[in-house]
């Protein structure tokens, strides 16, 4: 089985590199990113609420569930 794993890892790295050249991942991406979990996102939101609240400014957030949004898009198939 170890012989099968090595080529799969190589192919995975090639795909990851090629996709990475075409897709820009924003620094605010938290899900499925190394060292960036939901706790980090919650902390960021909390900090922004504190800073805007102290200044008496309104702060708006929008959360999009991309999985659900993608599943509802008609793609003509």
Chimera marker file (.cmm) of the C-alpha trace (Angstrom):
<marker_set name="trace">
<marker id="1" x="0.000" y="0.000" z="0.000" r="1" g="1" b="0" radius="0.5"/>
<marker id="2" x="2.838" y="2.445" z="0.617" r="1" g="1" b="0" radius="0.5"/>
<marker id="3" x="3.740" y="2.374" z="-3.069" r="1" g="1" b="0" radius="0.5"/>
<marker id="4" x="0.252" y="3.621" z="-3.944" r="1" g="1" b="0" radius="0.5"/>
<marker id="5" x="0.334" y="6.439" z="-1.397" r="1" g="1" b="0" radius="0.5"/>
<marker id="6" x="3.503" y="8.089" z="-2.715" r="1" g="1" b="0" radius="0.5"/>
<marker id="7" x="2.223" y="8.698" z="-6.290" r="1" g="1" b="0" radius="0.5"/>
<marker id="8" x="-1.104" y="9.940" z="-4.929" r="1" g="1" b="0" radius="0.5"/>
<marker id="9" x="0.724" y="12.480" z="-2.745" r="1" g="1" b="0" radius="0.5"/>
<marker id="10" x="2.728" y="13.690" z="-5.747" r="1" g="1" b="0" radius="0.5"/>
<marker id="11" x="-0.401" y="14.081" z="-7.862" r="1" g="1" b="0" radius="0.5"/>
<marker id="12" x="-2.139" y="15.886" z="-5.009" r="1" g="1" b="0" radius="0.5"/>
<marker id="13" x="0.738" y="18.382" z="-4.743" r="1" g="1" b="0" radius="0.5"/>
<marker id="14" x="0.751" y="18.977" z="-8.509" r="1" g="1" b="0" radius="0.5"/>
<marker id="15" x="-2.998" y="19.685" z="-8.514" r="1" g="1" b="0" radius="0.5"/>
<marker id="16" x="-2.714" y="21.897" z="-5.447" r="1" g="1" b="0" radius="0.5"/>
<marker id="17" x="0.078" y="23.940" z="-7.052" r="1" g="1" b="0" radius="0.5"/>
<marker id="18" x="-1.764" y="24.326" z="-10.368" r="1" g="1" b="0" radius="0.5"/>
<marker id="19" x="-5.010" y="25.342" z="-8.689" r="1" g="1" b="0" radius="0.5"/>
<marker id="20" x="-3.114" y="27.707" z="-6.395" r="1" g="1" b="0" radius="0.5"/>
<marker id="21" x="-1.707" y="29.506" z="-9.446" r="1" g="1" b="0" radius="0.5"/>
<marker id="22" x="-5.234" y="30.235" z="-10.723" r="1" g="1" b="0" radius="0.5"/>
<marker id="23" x="-7.218" y="30.768" z="-7.512" r="1" g="1" b="0" radius="0.5"/>
<marker id="24" x="-6.531" y="33.571" z="-5.041" r="1" g="1" b="0" radius="0.5"/>
<marker id="25" x="-7.513" y="32.696" z="-1.483" r="1" g="1" b="0" radius="0.5"/>
<marker id="26" x="-8.262" y="35.768" z="0.578" r="1" g="1" b="0" radius="0.5"/>
<marker id="27" x="-6.555" y="36.262" z="3.941" r="1" g="1" b="0" radius="0.5"/>
<marker id="28" x="-10.011" y="36.353" z="5.548" r="1" g="1" b="0" radius="0.5"/>
<marker id="29" x="-10.715" y="32.738" z="4.538" r="1" g="1" b="0" radius="0.5"/>
<marker id="30" x="-11.056" y="30.735" z="7.734" r="1" g="1" b="0" radius="0.5"/>
<marker id="31" x="-12.694" y="27.430" z="6.875" r="1" g="1" b="0" radius="0.5"/>
<marker id="32" x="-10.476" y="24.581" z="5.727" r="1" g="1" b="0" radius="0.5"/>
<marker id="33" x="-7.269" y="26.588" z="6.080" r="1" g="1" b="0" radius="0.5"/>
<marker id="34" x="-4.223" y="25.495" z="8.068" r="1" g="1" b="0" radius="0.5"/>
<marker id="35" x="-3.963" y="27.243" z="11.436" r="1" g="1" b="0" radius="0.5"/>
<marker id="36" x="-7.205" y="29.219" z="10.838" r="1" g="1" b="0" radius="0.5"/>
<marker id="37" x="-10.183" y="27.673" z="12.555" r="1" g="1" b="0" radius="0.5"/>
<marker id="38" x="-13.615" y="28.954" z="13.505" r="1" g="1" b="0" radius="0.5"/>
<marker id="39" x="-12.259" y="30.172" z="16.838" r="1" g="1" b="0" radius="0.5"/>
<marker id="40" x="-10.074" y="32.660" z="14.938" r="1" g="1" b="0" radius="0.5"/>
<marker id="41" x="-13.084" y="33.909" z="12.950" r="1" g="1" b="0" radius="0.5"/>
<marker id="42" x="-15.175" y="34.319" z="16.120" r="1" g="1" b="0" radius="0.5"/>
<marker id="43" x="-12.336" y="36.258" z="17.778" r="1" g="1" b="0" radius="0.5"/>
<marker id="44" x="-12.029" y="38.566" z="14.744" r="1" g="1" b="0" radius="0.5"/>
<marker id="45" x="-15.769" y="39.298" z="14.779" r="1" g="1" b="0" radius="0.5"/>
<marker id="46" x="-15.684" y="39.934" z="18.529" r="1" g="1" b="0" radius="0.5"/>
<marker id="47" x="-12.751" y="42.373" z="18.161" r="1" g="1" b="0" radius="0.5"/>
<marker id="48" x="-14.510" y="44.300" z="15.398" r="1" g="1" b="0" radius="0.5"/>
<marker id="49" x="-17.707" y="44.542" z="17.466" r="1" g="1" b="0" radius="0.5"/>
<marker id="50" x="-15.735" y="45.902" z="20.412" r="1" g="1" b="0" radius="0.5"/>
<marker id="51" x="-13.870" y="48.500" z="18.343" r="1" g="1" b="0" radius="0.5"/>
<marker id="52" x="-16.928" y="49.747" z="16.468" r="1" g="1" b="0" radius="0.5"/>
<marker id="53" x="-19.078" y="49.697" z="19.622" r="1" g="1" b="0" radius="0.5"/>
<marker id="54" x="-16.602" y="51.879" z="21.516" r="1" g="1" b="0" radius="0.5"/>
<marker id="55" x="-16.762" y="54.467" z="18.732" r="1" g="1" b="0" radius="0.5"/>
<marker id="56" x="-20.561" y="54.292" z="18.538" r="1" g="1" b="0" radius="0.5"/>
<marker id="57" x="-20.462" y="53.156" z="14.919" r="1" g="1" b="0" radius="0.5"/>
<marker id="58" x="-22.751" y="50.628" z="13.307" r="1" g="1" b="0" radius="0.5"/>
<marker id="59" x="-21.186" y="47.398" z="12.080" r="1" g="1" b="0" radius="0.5"/>
<marker id="60" x="-22.810" y="45.013" z="9.617" r="1" g="1" b="0" radius="0.5"/>
<marker id="61" x="-21.866" y="41.412" z="8.907" r="1" g="1" b="0" radius="0.5"/>
<marker id="62" x="-22.969" y="39.089" z="6.146" r="1" g="1" b="0" radius="0.5"/>
<marker id="63" x="-22.487" y="35.342" z="6.417" r="1" g="1" b="0" radius="0.5"/>
<marker id="64" x="-22.898" y="33.172" z="3.352" r="1" g="1" b="0" radius="0.5"/>
<marker id="65" x="-23.117" y="29.402" z="3.408" r="1" g="1" b="0" radius="0.5"/>
<marker id="66" x="-21.407" y="28.772" z="0.069" r="1" g="1" b="0" radius="0.5"/>
<marker id="67" x="-22.251" y="25.076" z="0.097" r="1" g="1" b="0" radius="0.5"/>
<marker id="68" x="-25.967" y="25.772" z="0.302" r="1" g="1" b="0" radius="0.5"/>
<marker id="69" x="-25.722" y="28.648" z="-2.170" r="1" g="1" b="0" radius="0.5"/>
<marker id="70" x="-23.852" y="26.496" z="-4.679" r="1" g="1" b="0" radius="0.5"/>
<marker id="71" x="-26.331" y="23.631" z="-4.344" r="1" g="1" b="0" radius="0.5"/>
<marker id="72" x="-29.237" y="25.933" z="-5.289" r="1" g="1" b="0" radius="0.5"/>
<marker id="73" x="-27.698" y="27.442" z="-8.440" r="1" g="1" b="0" radius="0.5"/>
<marker id="74" x="-29.247" y="26.084" z="-11.629" r="1" g="1" b="0" radius="0.5"/>
<marker id="75" x="-26.408" y="25.176" z="-13.957" r="1" g="1" b="0" radius="0.5"/>
<marker id="76" x="-28.510" y="23.972" z="-16.907" r="1" g="1" b="0" radius="0.5"/>
<marker id="77" x="-27.720" y="20.259" z="-16.579" r="1" g="1" b="0" radius="0.5"/>
<link id1="1" id2="2" r="1" g="1" b="0" radius="0.2"/>
<link id1="2" id2="3" r="1" g="1" b="0" radius="0.2"/>
<link id1="3" id2="4" r="1" g="1" b="0" radius="0.2"/>
<link id1="4" id2="5" r="1" g="1" b="0" radius="0.2"/>
<link id1="5" id2="6" r="1" g="1" b="0" radius="0.2"/>
<link id1="6" id2="7" r="1" g="1" b="0" radius="0.2"/>
<link id1="7" id2="8" r="1" g="1" b="0" radius="0.2"/>
<link id1="8" id2="9" r="1" g="1" b="0" radius="0.2"/>
<link id1="9" id2="10" r="1" g="1" b="0" radius="0.2"/>
<link id1="10" id2="11" r="1" g="1" b="0" radius="0.2"/>
<link id1="11" id2="12" r="1" g="1" b="0" radius="0.2"/>
<link id1="12" id2="13" r="1" g="1" b="0" radius="0.2"/>
<link id1="13" id2="14" r="1" g="1" b="0" radius="0.2"/>
<link id1="14" id2="15" r="1" g="1" b="0" radius="0.2"/>
<link id1="15" id2="16" r="1" g="1" b="0" radius="0.2"/>
<link id1="16" id2="17" r="1" g="1" b="0" radius="0.2"/>
<link id1="17" id2="18" r="1" g="1" b="0" radius="0.2"/>
<link id1="18" id2="19" r="1" g="1" b="0" radius="0.2"/>
<link id1="19" id2="20" r="1" g="1" b="0" radius="0.2"/>
<link id1="20" id2="21" r="1" g="1" b="0" radius="0.2"/>
<link id1="21" id2="22" r="1" g="1" b="0" radius="0.2"/>
<link id1="22" id2="23" r="1" g="1" b="0" radius="0.2"/>
<link id1="23" id2="24" r="1" g="1" b="0" radius="0.2"/>
<link id1="24" id2="25" r="1" g="1" b="0" radius="0.2"/>
<link id1="25" id2="26" r="1" g="1" b="0" radius="0.2"/>
<link id1="26" id2="27" r="1" g="1" b="0" radius="0.2"/>
<link id1="27" id2="28" r="1" g="1" b="0" radius="0.2"/>
<link id1="28" id2="29" r="1" g="1" b="0" radius="0.2"/>
<link id1="29" id2="30" r="1" g="1" b="0" radius="0.2"/>
<link id1="30" id2="31" r="1" g="1" b="0" radius="0.2"/>
<link id1="31" id2="32" r="1" g="1" b="0" radius="0.2"/>
<link id1="32" id2="33" r="1" g="1" b="0" radius="0.2"/>
<link id1="33" id2="34" r="1" g="1" b="0" radius="0.2"/>
<link id1="34" id2="35" r="1" g="1" b="0" radius="0.2"/>
<link id1="35" id2="36" r="1" g="1" b="0" radius="0.2"/>
<link id1="36" id2="37" r="1" g="1" b="0" radius="0.2"/>
<link id1="37" id2="38" r="1" g="1" b="0" radius="0.2"/>
<link id1="38" id2="39" r="1" g="1" b="0" radius="0.2"/>
<link id1="39" id2="40" r="1" g="1" b="0" radius="0.2"/>
<link id1="40" id2="41" r="1" g="1" b="0" radius="0.2"/>
<link id1="41" id2="42" r="1" g="1" b="0" radius="0.2"/>
<link id1="42" id2="43" r="1" g="1" b="0" radius="0.2"/>
<link id1="43" id2="44" r="1" g="1" b="0" radius="0.2"/>
<link id1="44" id2="45" r="1" g="1" b="0" radius="0.2"/>
<link id1="45" id2="46" r="1" g="1" b="0" radius="0.2"/>
<link id1="46" id2="47" r="1" g="1" b="0" radius="0.2"/>
<link id1="47" id2="48" r="1" g="1" b="0" radius="0.2"/>
<link id1="48" id2="49" r="1" g="1" b="0" radius="0.2"/>
<link id1="49" id2="50" r="1" g="1" b="0" radius="0.2"/>
<link id1="50" id2="51" r="1" g="1" b="0" radius="0.2"/>
<link id1="51" id2="52" r="1" g="1" b="0" radius="0.2"/>
<link id1="52" id2="53" r="1" g="1" b="0" radius="0.2"/>
<link id1="53" id2="54" r="1" g="1" b="0" radius="0.2"/>
<link id1="54" id2="55" r="1" g="1" b="0" radius="0.2"/>
<link id1="55" id2="56" r="1" g="1" b="0" radius="0.2"/>
<link id1="56" id2="57" r="1" g="1" b="0" radius="0.2"/>
<link id1="57" id2="58" r="1" g="1" b="0" radius="0.2"/>
<link id1="58" id2="59" r="1" g="1" b="0" radius="0.2"/>
<link id1="59" id2="60" r="1" g="1" b="0" radius="0.2"/>
<link id1="60" id2="61" r="1" g="1" b="0" radius="0.2"/>
<link id1="61" id2="62" r="1" g="1" b="0" radius="0.2"/>
<link id1="62" id2="63" r="1" g="1" b="0" radius="0.2"/>
<link id1="63" id2="64" r="1" g="1" b="0" radius="0.2"/>
<link id1="64" id2="65" r="1" g="1" b="0" radius="0.2"/>
<link id1="65" id2="66" r="1" g="1" b="0" radius="0.2"/>
<link id1="66" id2="67" r="1" g="1" b="0" radius="0.2"/>
<link id1="67" id2="68" r="1" g="1" b="0" radius="0.2"/>
<link id1="68" id2="69" r="1" g="1" b="0" radius="0.2"/>
<link id1="69" id2="70" r="1" g="1" b="0" radius="0.2"/>
<link id1="70" id2="71" r="1" g="1" b="0" radius="0.2"/>
<link id1="71" id2="72" r="1" g="1" b="0" radius="0.2"/>
<link id1="72" id2="73" r="1" g="1" b="0" radius="0.2"/>
<link id1="73" id2="74" r="1" g="1" b="0" radius="0.2"/>
<link id1="74" id2="75" r="1" g="1" b="0" radius="0.2"/>
<link id1="75" id2="76" r="1" g="1" b="0" radius="0.2"/>
<link id1="76" id2="77" r="1" g="1" b="0" radius="0.2"/>
</marker_set>
